[in-house]
Amino acid sequence: MSGETILVVDDSPTICKLVELSLTKAGFRVETAHTGEGGIEAAQAHPPDLILLDFLLPDLKGDDVCRAISVNLCLAQVPVIVMSAKGEDIGECFAVMPNVKNIISKPFSPEALQAVVSHTLEKVGRKPASRDAKVGSGAGSDVSSDVGSDSRIDIATLIPDEAKDESPGREPMEFAAALAGDLAIVSIADVLLLLQDRGYTGSVSLSHGRARMDIYLGQGRVDFAGAQGVADEFLIGRFLVSGAHVSPETLAKIIEERRQDNNKELLGAYLCARGLLASTGLHKAMAKQTAALVFESLRWGSGRFSFRPLTELPAQAREAGLALPVDGLILEGLRRVEEWRVIEQEIGDFDMTFVRNEDKLASFGRGQLLREETAIAELVNGRNTVRDIIQISKLGSYDVTQVLFRLLRSKLIRRRVAPMVV
């Protein structure tokens, strides 16, 4: 492995020079920056293959730099190795940052540094010749997924010739499945990115256990998503309430009225028709709901998918017309998936219960907590399970467990231990 560009961000000229000599000798190209802001600017100007980042910089902390990098579409997938002084406990700062792949303690030997850098680049597959999946413009182009060459998708060979016939007077054919496969072999992220790159219009149907989902794309953008058999947190009502478009009381009243009248009209349309919801509010809530469903689909490591090209989307998808960019959804979704993996190590069971550490909360000062952290902490009482907190708070499972994880790491709450039976 040689030729990859490494960006070193450290305020010590000595460290920068030592790292540069060591990595240049190993065949890497090295760029340096001495401040957090300087590192961010250098990375944006010329995206590197890897960033070596000092934890303590004169203007920013390392975790602040990582956050700034992670929200940049061009830099979010660049792996980061954090350099820290021995004895610094920085693991918690980077526990939920998927772009941080390794931490190395100073002082380190050139051999140790070279080994960590090489191992990290190999682990994330950032080789110049095959670093990114490629989609060409001609027939036979492919996109490779993380599982290797056996999982390549060649959409040109999977769409029948009669469906591609664009002769005058001929209507494009709609058919059961132009592209289908196993989610354990081909990720839905690869499928959606391919369809975006080709500008396709149609529906992607997914199945995962008892759950079913349909994602509708118009010219390569996500216009709408719907699902069955998923958790209640994905219902539109939750997004209407969390976005302050409808009050919880109004929503509960309307749901009860509809239940008594056996009304089958869509909830959003029902609320808009009665002047209880603005169309702009419904559009925003549907965008949040659709994004949440796409994020959920990225967690489905098993099941089936199929893509069906359509000349015209169903009415609900056409009316929604969300036109959400796939790459933005995938980027945020994969970031959440990585955070989930860390969170699930401590909160893997929604039937878990927690208790507040009242002494710690008192000394910490509840005024230092964010509003959502305060709200979730109030629901931690030794009786409410994680599932209960999700239901009562009207927040999504990702949002609730993320807050609980932060409270756990800050030792403001702890897991409730059942009393031993003697």
C-alpha positions in Angstrom: 0.0 0.0 0.0 1.5 3.3 -1.0 0.5 6.7 -2.4 -2.4 7.4 0.0 -2.6 11.0 1.4 -2.5 11.3 5.1 -3.5 14.6 6.8 -1.8 15.2 10.1 -3.5 17.7 12.4 -1.3 18.5 15.4 -0.1 21.8 17.0 3.4 20.4 17.6 5.8 21.0 14.7 8.0 18.3 16.1 5.2 15.7 16.1 4.2 16.7 12.6 7.7 16.4 11.3 8.3 13.0 12.9 5.0 11.7 11.6 5.8 13.1 8.1 9.2 11.5 8.0 7.9 8.1 9.3 4.9 7.9 6.9 6.8 9.4 3.9 9.4 6.6 4.3 6.5 4.1 4.2 5.3 5.5 0.9 2.5 7.8 2.0 1.9 11.4 1.0 1.6 13.7 4.0 -0.1 17.0 4.5 -0.1 18.9 7.8 -2.2 21.4 9.7 -1.6 22.9 13.2 -5.1 23.9 14.3 -8.5 22.2 14.2 -9.9 24.8 11.9 -6.8 24.5 9.7 -7.3 20.8 9.6 -10.9 21.1 8.6 -10.1 23.6 5.8 -7.2 21.4 4.5 -9.4 18.3 4.4 -12.2 20.2 2.6 -9.7 21.6 0.0 -8.1 18.3 -0.7 -9.9 15.3 0.9 -7.3 12.9 2.3 -7.4 9.1 2.5 -6.9 9.2 6.3 -6.6 11.9 9.0 -4.3 11.6 12.0 -5.8 14.0 14.6 -4.4 15.3 17.9 -7.0 15.2 20.7 -6.0 18.6 22.2 -5.6 21.4 19.8 -5.2 25.2 20.5 -8.6 26.1 19.1 -10.8 22.9 19.0 -10.9 19.5 20.7 -10.5 16.5 18.6 -14.1 15.4 18.9 -15.3 18.8 17.7 -13.1 18.4 14.6 -14.6 14.9 14.0 -18.1 16.3 14.2 -17.3 19.0 11.6 -15.8 16.4 9.3 -18.6 13.9 9.7 -21.3 16.3 8.5 -19.3 17.0 5.2 -20.5 14.7 2.4 -17.0 14.5 0.9 -15.3 13.8 4.2 -17.7 11.7 6.3 -16.2 8.4 5.1 -12.6 9.4 5.7 -11.2 7.3 8.6 -9.7 9.2 11.5 -7.0 8.0 14.0 -6.9 10.1 17.1 -3.5 10.8 18.8 -3.6 11.2 22.5 -1.2 11.6 25.4 -0.9 8.5 27.6 -3.3 8.5 30.5 -6.0 10.6 28.7 -9.3 8.9 28.9 -10.9 9.9 25.6 -12.7 6.7 24.6 -16.1 8.2 25.7 -15.7 11.3 23.5 -15.4 9.2 20.4 -17.6 6.2 21.3 -20.4 7.2 18.9 -18.3 8.7 16.1 -18.1 6.1 13.2 -15.3 7.9 11.4 -12.9 7.3 14.3 -11.3 4.0 13.6 -8.4 3.9 16.0 -6.7 5.7 18.9 -2.9 5.7 19.3 -1.1 7.0 22.4 1.9 9.3 22.3 4.8 8.7 22.3 4.6 6.1 19.6 7.4 4.5 17.5 7.5 5.0 13.7 6.8 1.2 13.3 3.7 1.4 15.5 2.4 4.4 13.6 3.0 2.8 10.2 1.3 -0.3 11.4 -1.8 1.5 12.7 -2.2 3.6 9.6 -1.7 0.7 7.3 -4.1 -1.5 9.3 -6.8 1.2 9.4 -6.6 1.9 5.6 -6.8 -1.8 4.9 -9.7 -2.3 7.3 -11.8 0.4 5.6 -10.6 -0.6 2.1 -9.4 2.9 1.1 -7.1 1.8 -1.7 -6.8 4.3 -4.5 -7.7 1.8 -7.3 -10.8 0.4 -5.6 -11.7 2.9 -2.9 -15.1 3.9 -4.2 -17.9 2.0 -5.9 -18.1 3.0 -9.5 -21.1 3.4 -11.7 -20.4 3.9 -15.4 -22.6 5.3 -18.1 -22.8 2.3 -20.5 -24.4 -1.1 -20.5 -22.7 -3.5 -18.2 -21.7 -0.9 -15.6 -21.8 -2.1 -12.0 -21.6 -1.0 -8.4 -19.8 -3.1 -5.9 -21.0 -3.6 -2.3 -19.0 -4.2 0.8 -19.2 -8.0 0.6 -17.0 -8.4 -2.5 -17.2 -8.9 -6.2 -19.7 -11.7 -6.0 -22.4 -9.2 -5.0 -22.0 -6.9 -7.9 -25.2 -5.5 -9.4 -25.4 -5.2 -13.1 -28.7 -3.5 -13.7 -28.4 -3.6 -17.5 -28.5 -7.4 -17.5 -31.4 -7.5 -15.0 -33.8 -5.2 -16.8 -35.5 -7.0 -19.7 -34.8 -5.6 -23.2 -38.5 -5.0 -23.8 -38.6 -2.7 -20.8 -35.8 -0.6 -22.2 -37.4 -0.3 -25.6 -37.9 3.5 -26.2 -39.2 3.3 -29.7 -41.8 5.9 -30.7 -45.4 5.1 -29.6 -44.3 2.3 -27.3 -45.3 2.6 -23.6 -42.5 1.7 -21.2 -43.3 -1.7 -19.6 -44.1 -2.1 -15.9 -43.3 -5.5 -14.6 -42.9 -7.4 -11.3 -39.2 -7.0 -10.6 -36.4 -5.7 -12.7 -33.9 -6.0 -9.9 -34.2 -8.4 -6.9 -31.9 -9.9 -4.4 -30.9 -10.9 -0.8 -30.2 -8.0 1.6 -27.6 -10.2 3.3 -25.6 -10.1 0.0 -26.4 -6.7 -1.5 -27.1 -3.8 0.9 -30.1 -1.6 0.3 -27.7 1.4 0.4 -26.0 0.0 -2.8 -29.3 -0.5 -4.5 -30.7 3.0 -3.7 -27.4 4.7 -4.7 -27.4 2.8 -8.0 -31.0 3.8 -8.7 -30.2 7.4 -7.8 -27.2 7.4 -10.2 -29.3 6.1 -13.0 -32.2 8.4 -12.3 -34.8 5.6 -12.2 -38.5 6.0 -11.3 -40.2 3.1 -9.5 -40.7 1.3 -6.2 -38.2 -0.6 -4.0 -40.0 -3.3 -2.0 -38.3 -4.7 1.1 -39.1 -7.5 3.5 -37.5 -8.3 6.8 -39.2 -10.9 9.0 -42.8 -9.6 9.3 -41.9 -6.1 8.3 -42.6 -4.8 4.8 -41.5 -1.5 3.3 -41.9 0.3 0.0 -39.6 3.2 -1.0 -40.8 5.2 -4.0 -38.3 7.0 -6.2 -38.9 9.7 -8.8 -36.0 10.2 -11.2 -33.6 8.8 -8.6 -34.9 10.8 -5.6 -37.0 9.4 -2.7 -40.5 10.8 -3.0 -42.2 8.7 -0.3 -41.8 5.6 1.9 -44.4 3.5 3.7 -44.3 0.4 5.8 -46.3 -2.4 7.5 -45.3 -4.5 10.5 -42.8 -1.9 11.9 -42.9 -0.2 15.3 -45.5 2.5 16.1 -42.7 5.1 16.3 -42.8 5.2 12.5 -46.4 6.3 12.3 -47.0 9.8 11.0 -48.6 10.9 14.2 -45.3 10.7 16.1 -43.7 13.1 13.5 -46.6 15.5 13.6 -46.3 15.8 17.4 -42.5 15.9 17.6 -42.4 18.6 14.9 -45.0 20.6 16.9 -47.4 20.5 13.9 -50.2 19.0 16.1 -50.6 18.9 19.8 -50.6 15.5 21.5 -54.1 16.2 22.9 -55.5 17.1 19.4 -53.9 14.0 17.9 -55.3 11.7 20.6 -58.8 13.2 20.1 -58.8 12.9 16.3 -57.5 9.3 16.5 -60.3 8.3 18.8 -62.9 10.1 16.6 -61.6 8.2 13.6 -61.7 4.9 15.4 -65.3 5.4 16.5 -66.4 6.5 12.9 -64.3 3.7 11.4 -62.8 6.4 9.1 -60.2 5.0 6.6 -59.0 8.4 5.3 -55.3 9.0 5.7 -54.6 10.8 9.0 -52.7 13.6 7.4 -55.3 14.3 4.9 -58.0 14.1 7.5 -56.3 16.7 9.7 -55.7 19.0 6.8 -59.3 18.8 5.6 -60.5 19.9 9.0 -58.1 22.8 9.3 -56.1 21.2 12.1 -52.9 20.8 10.2 -51.2 23.0 7.5 -50.1 21.3 4.4 -46.5 22.5 4.9 -46.6 20.8 8.4 -47.8 17.6 6.8 -45.0 17.8 4.2 -42.3 18.2 6.8 -43.7 15.4 8.9 -43.8 13.1 5.9 -40.2 13.9 5.0 -39.1 13.0 8.6 -41.2 9.8 8.5 -39.8 8.8 5.1 -36.2 9.5 6.2 -36.7 7.5 9.4 -38.0 4.5 7.4 -35.0 4.7 5.0 -32.7 4.8 8.1 -34.5 1.7 9.5 -34.1 -0.2 6.2 -30.3 0.3 6.4 -30.4 -1.8 9.6 -32.0 -4.7 7.8 -29.1 -7.1 7.3 -31.4 -9.9 6.1 -34.5 -10.2 4.0 -35.3 -9.6 0.4 -35.5 -6.5 -1.9 -36.9 -5.9 -5.4 -37.1 -2.9 -7.7 -40.0 -2.3 -10.1 -39.7 0.5 -12.6 -42.9 2.5 -13.0 -44.1 5.0 -15.6 -46.0 6.8 -12.9 -45.8 6.6 -9.1 -48.9 5.9 -6.9 -51.0 8.9 -6.0 -49.7 9.2 -2.4 -46.1 9.2 -3.6 -46.8 11.7 -6.3 -48.6 14.0 -3.9 -45.9 13.8 -1.3 -43.2 14.6 -3.9 -40.5 14.8 -1.2 -37.6 14.5 -3.7 -35.1 13.6 -0.9 -31.5 12.9 -2.2 -30.5 9.3 -1.6 -26.9 10.1 -0.9 -27.8 12.4 2.0 -30.2 9.8 3.5 -27.6 7.0 3.2 -24.9 9.1 4.8 -27.0 10.0 7.8 -28.5 6.5 8.0 -25.1 4.8 8.0 -23.9 7.2 10.7 -26.9 6.2 12.8 -26.3 2.5 12.2 -22.8 2.8 13.5 -24.0 4.7 16.6 -26.6 1.9 17.1 -23.9 -0.7 17.2 -22.2 1.1 20.0 -25.4 1.9 21.9 -26.7 -1.7 21.6 -23.7 -2.9 23.6 -25.2 -1.3 26.7 -28.9 -0.9 25.7 -29.6 -3.9 23.6 -32.9 -4.8 25.3 -35.9 -2.5 25.3 -37.2 -4.3 28.4 -34.3 -2.9 30.5 -35.1 -0.4 33.3 -32.9 2.3 34.8 -32.8 4.3 37.9 -31.5 7.9 38.4 -28.4 8.7 40.3 -29.9 11.5 42.3 -26.7 12.5 44.0 -24.8 12.7 40.7 -27.7 14.6 39.1 -27.8 17.1 42.0 -24.0 17.8 41.8 -24.1 17.9 38.0 -27.0 20.4 37.9 -30.0 19.6 35.7 -29.7 23.0 34.1 -26.6 21.6 32.3 -28.8 19.0 30.6 -30.4 19.5 27.2 -34.1 19.7 27.1 -34.5 16.2 25.7 -32.0 14.8 28.3 -34.0 16.4 31.1 -37.3 14.9 29.7 -35.8 11.4 29.4 -34.2 11.6 32.8 -37.5 12.4 34.4 -39.0 9.3 32.9 -36.2 7.1 34.4 -37.8 5.9 37.6 -36.8 2.2 38.0 -40.2 1.1 36.7 -40.4 2.4 33.1 -38.7 0.2 30.6 -36.9 1.6 27.6 -39.9 0.6 25.6 -42.2 2.6 28.0 -40.0 5.6 27.7 -40.1 5.5 23.9 -43.9 5.3 24.0 -44.4 8.0 26.7 -41.9 10.5 25.2 -43.3 10.1 21.7 -39.7 10.0 20.5 -38.1 7.4 18.3 -36.1 4.5 19.7 -32.9 5.9 18.2 -33.4 9.3 19.9 -34.4 7.7 23.2 -31.5 5.2 23.4 -29.0 7.8 22.3 -30.0 10.0 25.2 -30.0 7.1 27.7 -26.6 6.1 26.4 -25.3 9.6 27.1 -26.9 9.6 30.6 -25.3 6.2 31.3 -21.9 7.2 30.2 -22.2 10.3 32.4 -23.2 8.1 35.3 -26.4 10.1 35.8 -28.4 6.9 35.5 -27.6 3.3 36.1 -29.1 0.0 35.1 -31.7 -1.3 37.7 -30.6 -4.6 39.2 -33.4 -6.9 40.3 -33.2 -7.9 44.0 -31.8 -11.3 44.7 -34.3 -13.9 45.9 -33.0 -15.8 48.9 
